[in-house]
Amino acid sequence: MPDVQPTNDLREGLGEQSQSYWQKAWIRFRRHPFSRWAGGVLLLLYVLALFADFVGPYPEAKSFRKLQFVPPTAVHFKTEDGRWTRPYVCKVERTRNPRTFKLEFNENCEKKYTVHFFVHGYPYKFLGFIPMDLHLMGGPWLTEEEAYLFLWGTDDFGRDLFSRIWFGARISLTIGILASIIALILGITFGSISGFYAGQAVHIVRGVFRPPQKRAEEAGDPQAQLHNGFFSGGALAEGWREARRDRRLPAFLLGLVLQYAFWFAAMTVVWTTMQGFLSITQGVERYLAFAVFGGLLAAMAWMVLFGRLAVDVDDLIMRTTEILAAIPGLFLLIILSGMLAQYDLPSSTRFLLVLAILAFVGWGGLARNIRGFVLQLREMEYAQAARALGAGDARILFRHIVPGTLGYLIVVVSLAIPGYILAESGLSFLGLGIQDPSSSWGLLLSKAQQGGMVALKSRPWLFLPGFFIFVSILAYNYLGDALRDALDPRAEH
C-alpha cells in the first residue's frame, strides 16, 4: 500500500490567513490617511511635555523683570563674512526709543555666545524626585545671565515662553486624559447598572421601624405577628432578610450606607439653612421659616424612621443624567470654577478640582450610551448562559457585557479628550482654571489679550499656545476618526 504523503490541499479554505477582529482593525487603522500623522504628533507632544525640564532652557517660574515681551531670540548659524559656524546668540539690550518712548530690544553682537547641546544648566527634579541639571541646549552663559535664549520670546513677567509651553502641555494634555478616565469610570458604572437593572425596583428608603398605621392594619394577622419585634417589622429588617436570601448582602449594605449618608447630608443642609433664615428674619417671616424648615426636617425624620420608597434604578440614574444635561456645561464650569477662585488654593489642588469638575460634567452622555448597549447585550445568549450557570450579576455585567462595548469606548475616549482639553483651556483663558505661577496653554494664551489687537502685530509670539491647542485637538479628532473606522466591524476594507 503506497504511503500517503501529506498535502497542502487539505489546508485550503481552513483559514490559515484568517485574521482576528483586532488584527483587521489594526490594518484598517494603518490605512487611514491621517492616523499615523495624528499619532506621531500626539506622541511628540507628550514626549516633549514629559521632558519639559530637559527641553526648556529655563525653569517654569524663572522670570526676568526687565525683559517683558522680548521678541524671540535670533539664533545665528553664519558669521559676518558668511561662513557657517556653530549656532550662537547675541546679547539682548533693552533701550527706550526717544521718539516713541517705547521699549526696544536690540542685539549686541560684540561677543558671541555659542549654543551647546546636552549641557548642564538650572537644576530640576525629573519626574518630581530625580535631581538633574541636564538640558537640551544652553551654555554656561545662560545660567550666569550673560545672554539669554528666548526661542519663542517672553511673556508679561519676562518668562521664557518656549519653556512654559512645554510645562503647560503637561497640564493641558494630561487633564484631557485624566478627565476622560474619570468620566469613563462614572459612565460605565452608572450606565451599566442602569441598563442591567432596568425594570427592577430598588429601595432607596428603608425605615427602621414599622409604620404605626401598618401595625394597626396587621394587628389581627397571625403571619404579620411573626415580625412584630422592635426592629424586625420595619422595611430595613425586610430588606436584610431579602438580601440574605438572595445573597446580596454587600450590595444591600452599600446601598444602606449611601441612603443614610444622603439623608444626613440633606438634613444638615436644611438645618443650616433654617439657622440662617432664623438669624436674619423677624416676626411672621421668622415663624413661617421655622414652620417650613421644621416641616422638612420632620418629613425627613419620618422617612428615615418609618419610610419605604422603591424606584426603578434605571429611571433614577437616567433622570439624574437628564438634569445634568439640562444645565449648560460652560456656565456650570464657570460657576463652579468661580466658587473655587475665592479660595487661595495651590496649583496642584486647583488642577485636581478642575479635573473633577470636567469629569462631573461629562459622564452623563456616556452613561446613556452605555445603558443602550447593556440593554441589548444583556439579552444575548452568552449572558443568559452565564446566568444559567450560576454567575453573579457583577460577573455577568463586567465580565461578559461591558467588554462588548470596548470598541465604542475607545472611540469615545479618543474623541472626548480634545473636548476636555478645550474646556480646560477656556477656563484658564478666562482666569478660572490654572493660575500663575503654574502654566497651561489656555493660561498662556490669555496673555495675548493684554493689548487687544495691537498684540497681534507687536507680540505675535504670544499666540503660539493657541497653535498647539489647535494642533493637539486636530490630531485627536483625526485619531478618533481613524479608530472609529478601524473598529467598525462592518468595515472590511
Steps between C-alpha positions, in 0.01 A plus 500: 500500500663825397581752766267793518701819476374808681361754266416864536168450323332417830601834639329693228206694629579433865592863558878493545499865410192581705539798727343593825278802553782701657746410222254620239436814703874571515532460122207736441646748748836508321329558167327811628662800325560704814528237775881480501537874478260558789660229714850632430406859585335399828791276594744785435293743710477261793872421488589870498259559788651214699854634447404867533771561761759357262368667183447846647813702579333676794288386799127552479486796740833663405430865415701804391316810614672732253443276200124497458370421152842444351479380137638154417876482522670475162726197470783559251666228298734715291770750584510856364702387198247227410677191633305225676575464866354351817166658598542806718296785644576859581424694814166680504500856635192693597474864392222755479431673172537877561236580239224247578599433866450127435733231625717344233725195516810502285780250451856573600723253313835626625521172688350177367354237732517151355199276546601152617285189517460262793654742746465559872271781606235582758436209740166321503343173610404268220163333567491697823767310692812437280744796538648602166641807326539375142331712230458461126665832417675786673841579634680645803402849388132411539507423873736792563251725315762648269259445212155353455344226290133583441417289194133604504529828691382583851168577667385790718725388789809442289467119506621286213196404293674201340557338838156587637321358196643155572430533871145607415465200270523278805177641639313563176572156355481305825175648623323377187606140558434499874161669467405249230603209722292629793200569276549156345494329839187691607329448166573126485398445862172688498412418140559129554299492822220698335475268201555173687243567773249684280148403603598386850384695804769602744428631848657840560326551834472228764352606831633349821158444662164378375265795439223541763221466243647176372518357851131585544407335170690181582388472864278203424728334241674196655763495224591863560544434871813298416685824425353730763824549690660834579697506172384186317183653359654796318606531137864484607456155655305379199775615269758324715308173476461535124872576457596192701260286301628629163865513618536872434617623836792713367271688259238540774752640749646737241156631412421541870812706560425722200140542613586622848785714370255673265241562771763625744636743240149617406399557863825686565437733206141567610605559861777741400267687264235527769750647745600756238140602435419523868800724562395758239118496531256633755130485576275303266784418262692337783206278595432417135863398443494290816180324385630429149843374597367324808249318281778394263709365787199315642423343160862388464502355849177310422652356182810382686298341782189363330529567125506258211569611142600285203581637154633360175877546512497566126258791545700636793833506313362616167300783656819610674688509170216699344524756778874531436441524125248781553767715666718686247846350536696821447297697755527216751878495457520876543280496812687215668840639408395847616406353837850353526666825396423663834726251679877526493565146382834359387539416133490125559170525688350726238611257231320214673187706553485609136549136406212392724273773362567398140436134580181584692360687201591241237390159627126526441496459122736205518279330760196529275681337208642220718150435632377444144778249433437314824125478437580322176790283617330370816255309280772328299542124524838505673370731774197278556724191502725655764196570719375143451839370615465693826717806429427802715379835372841666536674224305242503222511877475873569511629173353254431221304819418728800551785355283253503211509881509880524487522614139247775560675613819837534326349726237308705757810561711708605200232751403429621855860589585518803264174628647648494849820665376296779345286536814805531726660747259183709498480506880866595534459763230216654702712490816291225664734207448872461558663804657853645503773400561383171347428499131260350251438580138180687578669710766791580268261596223322743733817710504439586135183696584689751712538747218201437283559486128830680547646182646434317173743731326748587774511169693386222264706235682250507786250320274720190474310313780184535290680330213585201720141481626385489138754237398431269796122515457530445125729199556262349754206545263688330217601222738139457614378483139762237420405292803131528420557371147743230614279360776186490290434125456302568183805653327697238311733727311 
